[in-house]
Amino acid sequence: MAFFENLSRKVQDVAFAAAEKGKEVAAIASEKAQDAADTVKTNVAIAGEQRAIEKNYRAIGEWYVSELKGEAPEAVADIVAAIRASQAKIAELQGEDAPVEAECADVTEAAPEAAPAEVPVEAPAEAPAEAPVQE
């Protein structure tokens, strides 16, 4: 009988050790899951702030282009011409008379070397350093 008692005690010890190890593994997994969740929350918050920045840059750019009355600084003339050409194309596709076309003529004359097809449609994230702000 002593053999079975020793065997029973050893099985209980192994089961206890396995339960303790399982608790440790669960604690580590829980900690890692919490760290991952925190990382995801941080990344989502950062992405939201980046979208807000891009939205504000876009608003500044739209305001700036709307303030230009046919004349754009040389540094951004090709971008403004591409924007106005796209606006004219949209108006044309919508079947409206394109009032933007007259404004585009003034800007494209300032930068004849840049064709709208070669210019990126989206404005750069940062304004060129050499572009003076005109009021």
C-alpha positions as a printed Julia matrix, in Angstrom:
135×3 Matrix{Float64}:
   0.0    0.0     0.0
   2.9    2.34    0.62
   3.66   2.24   -3.11
   0.17   3.48   -3.98
   0.33   6.18   -1.3
   3.67   7.43   -2.68
   2.32   7.3    -6.22
  -0.81   9.16   -5.15
   1.26  11.83   -3.37
   3.54  12.26   -6.41
   0.55  12.61   -8.74
  -0.91  15.25   -6.41
   2.44  17.11   -6.34
   2.66  17.04  -10.14
  -0.94  18.24  -10.43
  -0.28  21.05   -7.96
   2.9   22.07   -9.83
   1.0   22.0   -13.14
  -1.77  24.16  -11.66
   0.79  26.67  -10.36
   2.54  26.75  -13.73
  -0.82  27.24  -15.44
  -1.58  30.21  -13.19
   1.82  31.75  -14.01
   1.26  31.25  -17.74
  -2.22  32.76  -17.5
  -0.88  35.77  -15.59
   1.84  36.33  -18.19
  -0.66  35.95  -21.05
  -3.04  38.39  -19.36
  -0.23  40.91  -18.9
   0.83  40.6   -22.54
  -2.78  40.96  -23.7
  -3.15  44.13  -21.61
   0.1   45.51  -23.07
  -1.14  44.74  -26.57
  -4.47  46.43  -25.84
  -2.67  49.51  -24.5
  -0.49  49.62  -27.61
  -3.55  49.41  -29.86
  -5.28  52.2   -27.92
  -2.19  54.38  -28.25
  -1.87  53.67  -31.98
  -5.56  54.46  -32.55
  -5.2   57.74  -30.64
  -2.11  58.66  -32.68
  -3.9   57.84  -35.95
  -6.84  60.01  -34.89
  -4.56  62.94  -34.15
  -2.78  62.47  -37.49
  -6.14  62.55  -39.28
  -6.99  65.77  -37.42
  -3.68  67.31  -38.5
  -4.26  66.27  -42.13
  -7.79  67.69  -42.0
  -6.45  71.02  -40.72
  -3.69  71.1   -43.34
  -6.3   70.41  -46.01
  -8.49  73.25  -44.64
  -5.53  75.63  -44.72
  -4.72  74.57  -48.27
  -8.31  75.01  -49.44
  -8.47  78.43  -47.84
  -5.13  79.43  -49.37
  -6.14  78.35  -52.87
  -9.49  80.13  -52.54
  -7.69  83.34  -51.54
  -5.52  83.3   -54.66
  -7.31  85.37  -57.27
  -5.57  84.03  -60.35
  -2.05  84.64  -59.11
  -0.08  81.99  -57.27
   3.48  82.13  -56.01
   5.85  80.41  -58.39
   6.59  77.66  -55.86
   2.98  76.44  -55.81
   1.65  77.66  -59.16
   1.74  74.2   -60.74
  -0.12  72.65  -57.81
  -2.75  75.4   -57.84
  -3.12  74.99  -61.6
  -3.66  71.24  -61.15
  -6.28  71.88  -58.46
  -8.15  74.37  -60.6
  -7.94  72.11  -63.65
  -9.46  69.31  -61.57
 -12.2   71.66  -60.35
 -12.95  72.64  -63.93
 -13.06  68.98  -64.98
 -15.49  68.18  -62.15
 -17.7   71.1   -63.15
 -17.59  69.92  -66.77
 -18.5   66.37  -65.79
 -21.39  67.67  -63.71
 -22.67  69.56  -66.74
 -22.18  72.98  -65.25
 -20.46  75.92  -66.85
 -16.98  75.84  -65.4
 -16.4   79.22  -63.75
 -13.02  77.97  -62.56
 -11.62  77.75  -66.1
 -11.1   81.5   -66.31
  -9.15  81.45  -63.06
  -7.09  78.48  -64.29
  -5.96  80.39  -67.34
  -4.22  83.02  -65.21
  -2.43  80.46  -63.08
  -1.4   78.21  -65.96
   0.1   81.14  -67.78
   2.34  81.72  -64.76
   3.67  78.15  -64.98
   3.37  76.91  -68.61
   6.09  74.26  -68.19
   4.01  72.17  -65.78
   1.17  70.2   -67.3
  -1.58  69.19  -64.89
  -1.09  65.51  -65.77
   2.47  65.65  -64.43
   1.53  67.37  -61.16
   0.37  65.32  -58.17
  -3.31  65.84  -57.46
  -2.86  66.05  -53.7
  -1.02  68.95  -52.15
   2.15  68.09  -50.21
   1.81  67.56  -46.45
   4.12  70.48  -45.75
   4.14  73.8   -47.56
   7.38  74.6   -49.38
   9.68  76.79  -47.33
  10.19  79.25  -50.16
   6.46  79.9   -50.72
   5.62  83.33  -49.27
   2.15  83.83  -47.88
   0.31  86.55  -49.77
  -2.57  88.44  -48.22
